[in-house]
Each structure stands twice: as C-alpha cells, then as structure tokens.
Amino acid sequence: MSILRGVVRRPRRPWRLAAEASALLIAVVVAFPLYWMVLSAFKPAGEIESTEPRPWTLSPSLDSFRRVFGQQEFGRYFLNSLAVAGTVVIVSALVAFLAATAVTRFRFRFRTTLLIMFLVAQMVPVEALTIPLFFLMRDLGQLNTLGSLILPHIAFSLPFAIWMLRGFVKAVPEALEEAAYIDGASRARFLWRILFPLVFPGLVATSVFSFISAWNDFLFAKSFIISDTSQSTLPMALLVFYKPDEPDWGGVMAASTVMTIPVLIFFVLVQRRLVSGLGGAVKD
C-alpha cells in the first residue's frame, strides 16, 4: 500500500496533448475522403444525387457493387492490374537491390555521376515523358500490351528504390562481408543469404511505393492501351461508369472501393516490415 501511495502520476504536458490532438485531427482529415468514398458506394442512387448530402445513410444498398461486378471485363481488368503491379514490384526490387549493392560496395568511374542521374530522374514529371514513351513503346511494338505499362513503371520506380536501398546496404558492416568470405562463402552466397535478409525491410518499403504507383496508374493505361480493351487495368474500368451526360457516381465509388481493398491488404501484410524499413531510411 505504501508503494502505491508513493507512485505519483505525472500530468501530461500541454505540448504532448496538443501534438496528440493535432495528430488525431490530421488522421480524421486524411481518412474522411476514404470514408466518403465507401459511404457513397453503399448509398442508394437517390441519396447520392441529393442536393443535401449527409455523412450517413439509413438505407444502405449493394446496387452499385452489383453493377461493378456485373461488368463482363471487370475480372480481367483486376487480373491485369495484379499482373502489372506484381511484376513491377518483383523486378524493380531485385534490380534495385543489385544496383544499390553495386554503387555502395564497388568503386568505379562515374559512380557519383550515376547516383546524381538517379536523383535527377526523380525530378522529371511523368507527364513530360508520356509522349516520348508513347513513341518508344510504338517502336518496340508494345502498344496495347501490358508490357507498355510494366516497363515505364519499373523505370520510374528504380531511382527511388536504389537511393533508399543504398542506405540499407551501407549500414551492413564490411567486416561482416569479410568474415563471410573467410568462412568460405562466395560472393553470391553472401549476397543472397546474408545481405538480402538484412536489407529486406528496405525492399518492402520500396515495394509499397512501386505497388501503389503501378496499381493506381491511369495516365499510362489511358495513353498506351488504345484499342485492345482486354489489356486495360482497373483504373480504366472507372471510365465505364463515368459518362459526361449522366455519370454513375455510385458505380465510380464502388469500383474505387474495390480497387482500394488490395492496397489495404498489401499494407496489412507488410506493415511491420514497412515501419522498420522507413525507420532505416530515415536513419540513413
């Protein structure tokens, strides 16, 4: 009892309360568009078109989702998006890992120039390169194929991934590499058995950005998939419900909700690795 009496609760400092309130307010502001999207997907048509919108509904409906899944090509669009995003994540992660190891562990001519070029590549707007990429894909014969979406996304995700993974590779002590060689490990074995698991959190962090960029892409899908709609991705499915004269906002919101679910699942699966990966990037 005397011990409990000696315990004194420290009052929370005003700045901490202000920080927590600010964080809660920011979270509400950020989450509100997502809430409104899901709410609109479940609202009946009359409430969506009402001149007095309300942040709730007393008669939820699944009609919008029925129209979405009733589209014959929706399943194909989903698989196309999954194929594009999955390929971009795997290829960009492997190439970025090897490139980050090369620019960190090896000394060669123009190494600094190459790193600066990676940084400059991040500053170029995607919109400015869409037309040149269109002619490049045309010359390569990749228009109206998923390759026209995969190749540009790999190219745009690599500079960021290499810069981020460079810090993780640099954090691994060279003494560990030397010890592995003394124990008889080859360079390839050290690379994949020792170095790869150590930088895996960074690979997860870069993969999240690559996945989101490829999954939500509309610009390249609209520019490079011209006539063969069987090669379209999910963002293009939104155009089915958006008509200039009479847009189906319920269908748009329902399709957007379905598009968001794989991203949320991906985040849930990698959230622990993502936090440690971003923490390592900040330390660097």
VOPATI-803356 format. One record per residue: residue in one letter; x, y negated, z of N, C-alpha, C, O in turn. Coordinates in pm, whole numbers, padded with zeros to 5 digits, always signed. Atoms other than C-alpha are relative to their C-alpha. Example, Ala and Ser with C-alpha at 12.3 -4.5 7.8 and 13.67 -1.06 7.14 Angstrom:
residues 2
A+00089+00119+00000+01230+00450+00780+00090-00120+00000+00194-00118+00066
S-00082+00119-00006+01367+00106+00714-00077-00109+00073-00026-00220+00090
//
This chain:
residues 284
M+00083+00121+00000+00000+00000+00000+00085-00124+00000+00055-00222-00068
S-00091+00116-00005+00286-00235+00084+00066-00023-00135+00095-00136-00174
I-00063+00015+00132+00438-00160-00253-00095-00070-00095-00054-00155-00174
L+00098+00063+00090+00115-00255-00431-00016-00147+00032-00036-00230-00058
R+00012+00141-00035+00095-00577-00233+00117-00082-00054+00104-00200-00085
G-00118+00073+00047+00445-00665-00343+00001-00023-00149+00078-00104-00201
V+00005+00017+00146+00353-00631-00708-00085-00122-00032-00202-00129+00005
V+00069+00123+00036+00258-00968-00844-00010-00008-00152+00090-00001-00223
R+00019+00013+00145+00110-01003-01188+00043-00137-00047+00002-00240+00008
R-00046+00127+00057+00282-01266-01392-00105-00054-00096-00149+00017-00186
P+00098+00057+00093+00041-01500-01563+00058-00014-00140+00177-00042-00157
R-00046+00015+00138+00063-01510-01937+00035-00145-00029-00034-00238+00013
R-00043+00135+00033+00247-01807-02071-00092-00060-00106-00144+00012-00190
P+00091+00063+00099+00045-02062-02273+00042+00024-00143-00042+00043-00230
W-00044-00017+00139+00263-02021-02580-00031+00141-00051-00057+00160-00169
R+00032-00137+00041+00202-01646-02580-00148+00013-00033-00186+00078-00131
L+00143-00001+00029-00173-01693-02560-00030-00069-00132-00113-00022-00210
A+00020+00072+00127-00155-01945-02844+00045+00085-00118-00019+00085-00223
A-00049-00085+00109+00052-01702-03054-00097+00115-00027-00123+00149-00143
E+00095-00110+00019-00194-01417-02993-00129-00049-00065-00185+00019-00151
A+00121+00055+00061-00491-01638-03078+00022-00033-00147-00065-00010-00230
S-00032+00032+00140-00319-01758-03397+00009+00126-00084-00039+00130-00197
A-00010-00127+00074-00238-01400-03498-00137+00059-00025-00164+00112-00133
L+00136-00053+00017-00599-01296-03439-00077-00079-00106-00151-00022-00186
L+00068+00084+00099-00728-01591-03643+00050+00030-00141-00029+00039-00235
I-00057-00032+00131-00491-01514-03930-00050+00136-00048-00080+00154-00166
A+00048-00133+00037-00597-01147-03923-00144-00006-00049-00181+00062-00145
V+00140+00013+00042-00963-01247-03946-00010-00064-00138-00088-00019-00222
V+00002+00069+00129-00897-01484-04236+00045+00093-00112-00013+00094-00220
V-00052-00092+00102-00696-01220-04422-00098+00114-00027-00114+00156-00142
A+00089-00115+00014-00948-00941-04358-00138-00037-00053-00210+00050-00101
F+00136+00037+00040-01260-01143-04442-00029+00028-00148-00137+00081-00177
P+00031-00035+00139-01232-01112-04824-00021+00150-00020-00108+00191-00098
L+00018-00144+00010-01191-00736-04785-00136+00042+00056-00204+00127-00001
Y+00131-00029-00060-01496-00725-04556-00112-00041-00095-00210+00032-00111
W+00105+00048+00091-01700-00931-04803-00010+00087-00124-00119+00108-00177
M+00001-00089+00116-01598-00703-05090-00077+00128+00032-00164+00169-00045
V+00068-00124-00039-01712-00389-04905-00148-00027+00027-00234+00053-00010
L+00139+00035-00028-02029-00563-04784-00079-00018-00129-00191+00033-00140
S+00070+00023+00127-02120-00675-05136-00020+00130-00077-00116+00144-00152
A+00015-00128+00067-02063-00321-05262-00121+00077+00052-00181+00156-00021
F+00113-00071-00059-02334-00196-05025-00130-00081-00002-00236-00029+00031
K+00121+00082+00005-02576-00485-05071-00086+00037-00121-00031+00071-00226
P+00086-00016+00119-02879-00439-05298+00012-00121-00091+00060-00226-00050
A-00017+00105+00100-02893-00649-05613-00065-00131+00042-00011-00238+00016
G+00069+00121-00040-03143-00893-05466+00079-00083+00098+00077-00206+00088
E-00078+00075-00099-02917-00989-05175+00127-00057-00062+00171-00165-00024
I-00122+00051+00064-02608-01025-05396-00029-00126-00080+00050-00220-00079
E+00036+00114+00084-02787-01267-05628-00073-00109+00077-00113-00209+00017
S+00072+00098-00080-02950-01458-05343+00080-00131+00011+00203-00129+00016
T-00065+00131-00014-02876-01831-05315+00040-00029+00144+00108-00128+00172
E-00035+00015-00141-02842-01790-04939+00072+00127+00047+00012+00213+00110
P-00074-00121-00038-02567-01531-04885+00013+00014+00151+00031-00085+00222
R-00013-00029-00142-02550-01365-04544+00114+00100+00021+00132+00190-00061
P-00114-00092-00025-02246-01188-04390-00044+00133+00059+00031+00192+00138
W+00048-00130-00044-02454-00877-04321-00112+00044-00093-00160-00034-00175
T+00113-00052+00077-02718-00656-04477-00077+00098+00087-00019+00180+00158
L+00086-00088-00078-03012-00480-04319-00051+00118-00082-00115+00209-00029
S+00045-00110+00087-03080-00253-04617+00114+00041-00093+00110+00012-00212
P-00112-00042+00086-02753-00103-04742-00045+00097-00108-00137+00176-00090
S+00037-00082+00115-02765+00066-05078+00126+00056-00066+00232-00007-00062
L-00111-00064+00072-02540+00303-05276-00018-00010-00151+00052+00058-00226
D+00026+00012+00144-02675+00196-05616+00124-00045-00076+00150+00004-00185
S-00119+00050+00068-02355+00008-05704+00102+00111-00017+00166+00122-00123
F-00095-00111+00011-02141+00314-05631-00050+00105-00099+00030+00168-00168
R+00054-00095+00099-02375+00532-05836+00030-00048-00141+00062+00033-00229
R-00031+00054+00133-02326+00300-06134+00149+00015-00031+00187+00041-00146
V-00145-00013+00021-01949+00312-06084+00036+00144-00037+00102+00168-00138
F-00034-00140+00027-01923+00690-06066-00079+00058-00116-00048+00166-00166
G+00075-00043+00117-02181+00718-06342+00070-00031-00131+00032+00023-00235
Q-00077+00029+00120-01932+00573-06589+00079+00124-00042+00149+00183+00039
Q-00062-00123+00047-01803+00857-06803+00153-00004+00007+00216+00098+00032
E-00145+00011+00006-01446+00725-06823+00063-00037+00134+00185-00052+00142
F-00057+00047-00127-01406+00626-06458+00102+00100+00057+00207+00059+00107
G-00094-00101-00049-01240+00955-06359+00130-00001-00077+00238+00014-00018
R-00121+00008+00082-00997+00928-06649+00082-00123+00037+00204-00116+00046
Y-00071+00121-00039-00911+00570-06553+00074+00020+00133+00187-00025+00150
F-00062-00025-00129-00841+00685-06197+00126+00086-00014+00229+00055+00045
L-00117-00086+00020-00607+00963-06310+00112-00073-00072+00229-00052-00043
N-00102+00078+00070-00429+00725-06548+00073-00094+00097+00196-00105+00093
S-00063+00089-00098-00369+00475-06267+00090+00078+00094+00199+00032+00129
L-00080-00083-00090-00245+00753-06041+00128+00047-00068+00234+00051-00004
A-00118-00044+00074-00007+00880-06310+00100-00114-00016+00220-00095+00002
V-00089+00115+00019+00132+00532-06379+00067-00039+00131+00189-00053+00137
A-00055+00042-00129+00175+00434-06013+00095+00106+00057+00200+00071+00110
G-00087-00105-00052+00320+00772-05914+00132+00009-00073+00237+00024-00011
T-00124-00005+00079+00572+00775-06197+00089-00119+00031+00211-00105+00045
V-00078+00120-00030+00679+00418-06125+00066+00012+00137+00183-00023+00152
V-00055-00012-00135+00727+00491-05754+00118+00097+00002+00223+00065+00058
I-00104-00102-00006+00933+00808-05806+00124-00042-00078+00236-00034-00027
V-00114+00035+00085+01152+00686-06093+00073-00122+00055+00196-00122+00062
S-00065+00120-00050+01217+00339-05951+00073+00026+00131+00180-00031+00155
A-00067-00032-00127+01302+00483-05607+00131+00073-00024+00232+00040+00038
L-00122-00075+00027+01555+00730-05746+00106-00086-00067+00223-00083-00028
V-00097+00086+00072+01718+00483-05986+00053-00108+00092+00173-00137+00091
A-00043+00105-00091+01727+00209-05722+00096+00055+00106+00192-00012+00143
F-00089-00063-00099+01886+00447-05470+00140+00020-00057+00240-00013+00006
L-00130-00022+00062+02163+00545-05710+00070-00132-00032+00191-00145-00012
A-00060+00129+00034+02218+00186-05826+00047-00073+00125+00155-00133+00124
A-00040+00066-00123+02226+00050-05471+00125+00064+00060+00211-00005+00114
T-00120-00069-00047+02481+00314-05375+00122-00040-00082+00231-00060-00028
A-00113+00036+00088+02697+00225-05676+00051-00141+00029+00172-00162+00040
V-00044+00138-00019+02701-00152-05617+00049-00025+00143+00113-00127+00169
T-00044+00017-00140+02765-00103-05243+00130+00073+00028+00218+00020+00094
R-00115-00084-00033+03022+00176-05231+00117-00016-00096+00232+00006-00057
F-00106+00006+00100+03218+00116-05551+00036-00144-00031-00048-00234-00027
R-00050+00131+00041+03429-00180-05654+00029+00005-00149+00114+00084-00192
F-00022+00002+00144+03414-00258-06025-00017-00143-00051-00066-00230+00020
R+00003+00133+00060+03435-00554-06256-00144-00045-00024-00231+00035-00061
F+00131+00062+00019+03137-00791-06277-00106+00054+00097-00225+00045+00070
R+00096-00051-00098+02978-00631-05970-00084-00114+00057-00206-00102+00068
T+00074+00114-00054+02886-00970-05822-00092-00061-00105-00204-00102-00075
T+00083+00053+00109+02760-01089-06160-00125+00085-00019-00234+00033-00045
L+00113-00090+00015+02537-00784-06183-00103-00022+00110-00223-00022+00084
L+00092+00025-00111+02388-00849-05839-00074-00132-00019-00193-00142+00011
I+00066+00128+00025+02319-01211-05932-00104+00013-00110-00210-00049-00104
M+00098-00023+00107+02146-01093-06250-00126+00067+00054-00237+00036+00011
F+00117-00062-00063+01921-00871-06038-00085-00105+00071-00208-00101+00065
L+00073+00104-00072+01830-01174-05828-00071-00094-00096-00185-00134-00072
V+00059+00090+00099+01767-01394-06133-00121+00067-00066-00219+00000-00098
A+00111-00071+00064+01542-01126-06282-00129-00011+00081-00238-00006+00025
Q+00118+00014-00085+01309-01167-05984-00065-00136-00016-00182-00153+00019
M+00053+00136+00011+01264-01537-06063-00077-00025-00129-00145-00126-00141
V+00067+00019+00128+01129-01489-06415-00146+00040+00013-00174+00153+00055
P+00142-00037-00010+00746-01499-06425-00035+00113-00096+00014+00119-00209
V+00042-00113+00083+00584-01185-06558-00073-00049-00124-00058+00008-00232
E+00078+00051+00113+00353-01391-06779+00089-00047-00115+00052-00038-00232
A-00090+00050+00103+00652-01539-06963+00060+00112-00083+00107+00088-00194
L-00061-00113+00070+00771-01192-07064-00102+00092-00065-00065+00191-00128
T+00103-00090+00051+00439-01041-07166+00006+00011-00152-00001+00121-00206
I-00004-00003+00147+00461-01140-07534+00126+00070-00051+00114+00157-00137
P-00117-00078+00044+00825-01026-07579-00013+00149+00029+00029+00232-00052
L+00017-00141-00033+00738-00700-07402-00101+00066-00095-00088+00184-00128
F+00098-00055+00095+00440-00655-07635+00069+00040-00130+00045+00149-00182
F-00071-00034+00124+00665-00669-07942+00099+00114+00021+00120+00196-00068
L-00092-00109-00029+00918-00442-07772-00073+00134+00004-00026+00232-00053
M+00078-00124-00005+00652-00181-07696-00051+00040-00138-00060+00158-00170
R+00045-00031+00136+00523-00211-08051+00112+00064-00080+00089+00162-00151
D-00113-00056+00075+00869-00146-08195+00038+00139+00049+00085+00222-00029
L-00030-00132-00055+00915+00151-07961-00113+00099-00024-00099+00218+00005
G+00113-00088+00025+00577+00290-08064-00073+00042+00126-00131+00151+00131
Q+00060-00034-00129+00446+00281-07707-00134-00069+00026-00194-00047+00131
L+00129+00064-00021+00136+00066-07752-00110+00105+00009-00104+00209-00057
N+00112-00091-00022-00187+00235-07640+00044+00132+00064-00020+00236+00045
T-00045-00116-00076+00011+00479-07424+00030-00044+00143+00051-00162+00170
L-00034+00031-00138+00077+00500-07052+00146-00042+00015+00183-00107+00113
G-00141+00040-00004+00446+00456-07130+00017-00151-00007+00111-00205+00050
S-00008+00146+00009+00380+00091-07216-00027-00067+00134+00008-00183+00153
L+00023+00053-00134+00267+00043-06854+00108+00044+00098+00144-00030+00189
I-00100-00054-00092+00526+00261-06684+00134-00071-00014+00195-00111+00085
L-00133+00056+00023+00840+00118-06844+00014-00144+00054+00111-00172+00124
P-00015+00136-00054+00776-00253-06765-00005-00004+00153+00069-00081+00214
H+00009+00003-00146+00677-00179-06405+00126+00055+00065+00168+00006+00170
I-00128-00049-00052+00992+00024-06349+00105-00109-00010+00182-00130+00084
A-00099+00106+00019+01199-00260-06491-00020-00114+00098+00078-00170+00148
F+00026+00112-00090+01029-00522-06272+00018+00038+00147+00048-00048+00230
S-00013-00042-00140+01043-00315-05952+00144+00030+00038+00178+00030+00157
L-00137-00039-00031+01411-00219-05980+00083-00111+00067+00150-00081+00166
P-00084+00102-00065+01577-00557-05895-00030-00016+00148+00063-00020+00230
F+00035+00013-00141+01385-00593-05569+00042+00123+00079+00096+00112+00189
A-00034-00123-00070+01438-00228-05478+00150+00012+00021+00194+00056+00127
I-00146-00010-00012+01813-00242-05545+00052-00095+00107+00137-00057+00188
W-00042+00097-00100+01858-00557-05338-00037+00048+00140+00043+00033+00233
M+00044-00044-00132+01661-00409-05050+00078+00122+00047+00120+00128+00163
L-00070-00122-00038+01829-00067-05053+00149-00024+00020+00216+00052+00090
R-00142+00032-00018+02171-00228-05076+00033-00020+00148+00139+00023+00194
G-00023+00022-00142+02139-00334-04713+00001+00130+00079+00079+00145+00173
F+00004-00128-00070+02049+00020-04601+00126+00081-00028+00183+00142+00063
V-00121-00074+00033+02340+00176-04787+00122-00062+00069+00211+00009+00117
K-00112+00069-00064+02576-00086-04650+00005+00026+00150+00112+00024+00210
A+00005-00024-00145+02460-00012-04294+00054+00137+00038+00088+00159+00154
V-00056-00132-00028+02580+00350-04322+00152-00012+00007+00213-00054-00092
P-00144+00019-00013+02939+00352-04190+00078+00086-00099+00041+00201-00126
E-00084-00075+00093+03208+00457-04434+00070+00115+00070+00108+00213+00006
A-00063-00109-00075+03359+00671-04156-00083+00127-00010-00028+00237-00009
L+00087-00116+00015+03057+00899-04189+00025+00069-00133+00027+00192-00141
E-00029-00057+00132+03129+00946-04557+00135+00071-00001+00148+00180-00056
E-00132-00061-00006+03496+01016-04491-00003+00131+00080+00063+00228+00043
A+00011-00123-00079+03406+01270-04223-00066+00111-00079-00028+00228-00067
A+00067-00101+00083+03173+01447-04465+00096+00058-00103+00093+00179-00128
Y-00096-00050+00098+03450+01471-04725+00104+00090+00066+00146+00190+00008
I-00098-00082-00071+03693+01607-04465-00058+00138+00031+00014+00238+00029
D+00065-00128-00029+03441+01877-04375-00030+00082-00125-00084+00192-00116
G+00015-00076+00123+03432+01981-04739-00123-00032-00081-00150+00035-00181
A+00120+00037+00076+03114+01810-04857+00039-00073-00128+00129-00157-00127
S-00023+00070+00125+03111+01698-05219-00072-00134+00002-00152-00162+00091
R+00067+00130+00006+03004+01351-05324-00151+00015-00019-00229-00059+00040
A+00143-00021+00023+02671+01482-05449-00070+00048+00127-00183+00007+00155
R+00061-00049-00123+02607+01666-05123-00013-00111+00104-00115-00121+00173
F+00010+00113-00093+02686+01358-04916-00111-00095-00043-00183-00150+00041
L+00099+00095+00051+02462+01150-05141-00141+00045+00034-00221-00036+00080
W+00138-00046-00014+02152+01369-05114-00031+00061+00136-00145+00057+00181
R+00024-00064-00129+02196+01549-04782+00019-00095+00119-00043-00074+00223
I-00032+00088-00112+02331+01264-04565-00050-00142-00025-00124-00198+00055
L+00034+00140+00026+02290+00924-04729-00148-00019-00031-00210-00113+00018
F+00141+00014+00040+01945+00980-04879-00095-00001+00120-00182-00088+00126
P+00091+00007-00117+01771+01065-04545+00019-00127+00082-00077-00176+00142
L-00024+00119-00080+01935+00764-04378-00064-00125-00061-00106-00215+00012
V+00059+00118+00066+01805+00516-04637-00144+00025-00041-00204-00058-00110
F+00138-00033+00039+01467+00688-04677-00102-00104+00046-00194-00134-00031
P+00095+00107-00036+01281+00420-04473+00001-00117-00097-00104-00174-00126
G-00006+00107+00100+01405+00160-04720-00065+00041-00130-00128-00042-00196
L+00065-00049+00121+01288+00376-05009-00152-00007+00014-00223-00039-00082
V+00144+00007-00023+00941+00392-04852-00048-00144-00013-00152-00171-00074
A+00040+00141+00007+00929+00013-04813-00004-00050-00143-00099-00119-00181
T-00001+00044+00139+01026-00048-05175-00109+00072-00081-00165+00015-00174
S+00102-00075+00073+00787+00224-05292-00138-00060+00019-00221-00055-00072
V+00130+00062-00025+00493+00046-05130-00024-00116-00096-00131-00128-00155
F+00014+00114+00091+00556-00269-05333-00012+00047-00144-00089-00011-00221
S+00010-00052+00137+00609-00067-05652-00137+00060-00025-00194+00042-00133
F+00131-00064+00016+00288+00128-05594-00110-00105-00015-00195-00093-00104
I+00105+00103+00007+00075-00181-05531+00007-00075-00132-00096-00102-00194
S-00015+00074+00125+00218-00364-05832-00053+00080-00119-00122+00026-00205
A+00045-00082+00113+00153-00072-06069-00149+00034+00010-00218+00040-00092
W+00140-00039-00018-00185+00023-05920-00095-00114-00035-00200-00091-00094
N+00090+00114+00020-00334-00327-05938+00026-00075-00131-00034-00180-00155
D-00037+00073+00122-00184-00424-06274-00120-00013-00095-00187+00084-00127
F+00103+00028+00100-00429-00587-06512+00060-00062-00126+00013-00037-00237
L-00057+00074+00113-00207-00805-06732+00057+00094-00105+00023+00083-00223
F-00059-00091+00095-00004-00527-06892-00104+00096-00059-00101+00128-00178
A+00104-00091+00050-00305-00294-06916-00086-00067-00105-00127-00003-00202
K+00081+00074+00097-00501-00562-07099+00078-00033-00126+00020-00039-00235
S-00081+00043+00114-00210-00658-07326+00049+00116-00085+00058+00103-00208
F-00064-00110+00072-00066-00317-07420-00096+00112-00038-00069+00187-00132
I+00101-00102+00036-00375-00091-07424-00108-00072-00080-00198-00134-00023
I+00083+00083+00087-00557-00239-07722-00124+00075-00048-00236+00026-00032
S+00112-00068+00065-00773+00021-07893-00034+00134+00064-00150+00175+00061
D+00023-00132-00057-00733+00357-07714-00043-00014+00146+00042-00020+00235
T+00050+00021-00135-00955+00316-07408+00025+00120+00091+00016+00108+00213
S-00027-00117-00083-00871+00669-07292+00130-00016+00079+00155+00059+00173
Q-00125+00026-00071-00533+00529-07181-00012-00118+00097+00089-00163+00151
S+00019+00114-00090-00683+00249-06973+00013+00044+00145+00006+00163+00176
T-00013-00026-00143-00638+00220-06597-00118-00061+00075-00206-00123+00015
L+00115+00043-00079-00872+00134-06311-00031-00149-00008-00148-00185-00018
P+00035+00142+00013-00838-00246-06329-00080-00032-00126-00162-00124-00126
M+00075+00022+00122-00971-00225-06683-00145+00045+00015-00233-00002-00057
A+00137-00047-00023-01278-00043-06550-00089-00112+00052-00211-00107+00038
L+00079+00111-00051-01386-00367-06385-00067-00078-00113-00174-00137-00094
L+00058+00073+00113-01448-00517-06730-00132+00060-00044-00214-00009-00106
V+00126-00063+00039-01727-00265-06783-00118-00066+00072-00227-00075+00017
F+00107+00058-00080-01928-00435-06508-00005-00152-00008-00100-00215+00038
Y-00002+00147+00009-01828-00791-06584-00039-00042-00142+00037-00023-00236
K+00049+00050+00127-02034-00940-06865-00024-00150+00015-00083-00193+00114
P+00013+00147-00013-02027-01317-06933-00143-00046+00025-00167-00139+00101
D+00139+00043-00014-02405-01340-06960-00064+00050+00129-00138-00024+00194
E+00065-00060-00117-02506-01106-06678+00098+00094+00071+00090+00216+00054
P-00099-00085-00068-02219-00982-06460-00064+00083+00110-00152+00037+00182
D+00047-00091-00104-02286-00685-06235+00096-00009+00118+00190+00070+00129
W-00093+00023-00112-02121-00814-05916+00000+00118+00096+00102+00146+00159
G+00002-00118-00085-02235-00511-05721+00093+00109-00053+00166+00172+00024
G-00089-00098+00060-02058-00282-05965+00146-00040+00011+00233+00044+00035
V-00138+00048-00011-01746-00500-05962+00052+00023+00142+00165+00070+00159
M-00044-00017-00138-01731-00493-05582+00013+00147+00038+00104+00184+00111
A-00008-00143-00029-01800-00120-05564+00125+00061-00065+00194+00141-00002
A-00120-00050+00067-01528-00045-05821+00126-00050+00070+00224+00025+00083
S-00115+00053-00072-01287-00273-05633+00020+00073+00132+00134+00097+00174
T-00011-00075-00125-01365-00090-05309+00061+00138-00024+00146+00182+00053
V-00056-00131+00033-01293+00245-05472+00148-00013-00034+00227+00075+00001
M-00141+00021+00034-00966+00104-05608+00085-00023+00124+00203+00012+00125
T-00076+00032-00120-00863-00009-05260+00027+00122+00086+00125+00124+00160
I-00013-00117-00088-00907+00332-05094+00134+00071-00017+00197+00100+00085
P-00131-00065+00011-00593+00497-05245+00114-00083+00059+00208-00028+00116
V-00104+00086-00058-00383+00196-05141+00001+00011+00152+00107+00019+00213
L+00009-00013-00145-00511+00221-04783+00052+00136+00045+00121+00145+00147
I-00050-00133-00035-00443+00595-04776+00152+00004-00009+00218+00063+00077
F-00145+00004+00017-00090+00534-04905+00065-00073+00117+00169-00030+00168
F-00052+00075-00114-00033+00275-04632-00004+00083+00127+00092+00083+00204
V+00012-00081-00121-00159+00510-04360+00107+00109+00003+00163+00139+00109
L-00098-00109+00006+00074+00787-04478+00142-00048+00025+00223+00026+00080
V-00139+00046-00008+00387+00571-04484+00018-00115+00099+00123-00179+00099
Q-00008+00119-00083+00314+00309-04218+00119+00002+00096+00184-00100+00114
R-00113-00005-00093+00577+00431-03970+00131-00025-00071+00215-00102-00025
R-00122+00022+00079+00847+00451-04232+00007-00142-00054+00115-00199-00066
L+00003+00135+00055+00735+00118-04373+00048-00101+00103+00126-00191+00069
V-00042+00094-00105+00781-00065-04040+00149+00008+00023+00216-00095+00031
S-00144-00015-00021+01129+00078-03987+00078-00047-00121+00188-00100-00109
G-00068+00046+00120+01217+00006-04348+00007-00149-00010+00112-00204-00045
L-00001+00145+00002+01115-00357-04330+00089-00056+00110+00153-00159+00091
G-00090+00043-00108+01297-00388-03997+00145+00008-00041+00224-00081-00010
G-00137-00011+00048+01615-00261-04157+00034-00104-00102+00147-00152-00106
A-00024+00104+00101+01576-00504-04444+00021-00136+00065+00104-00215+00020
V-00015+00129-00069+01536-00797-04202+00135-00009+00067+00198-00115+00068
K-00131+00001-00066+01847-00693-04011+00110-00034-00097+00203-00107-00064
D-00102+00027+00099+02048-00700-04328-00002-00146-00040+00078-00188-00123
//
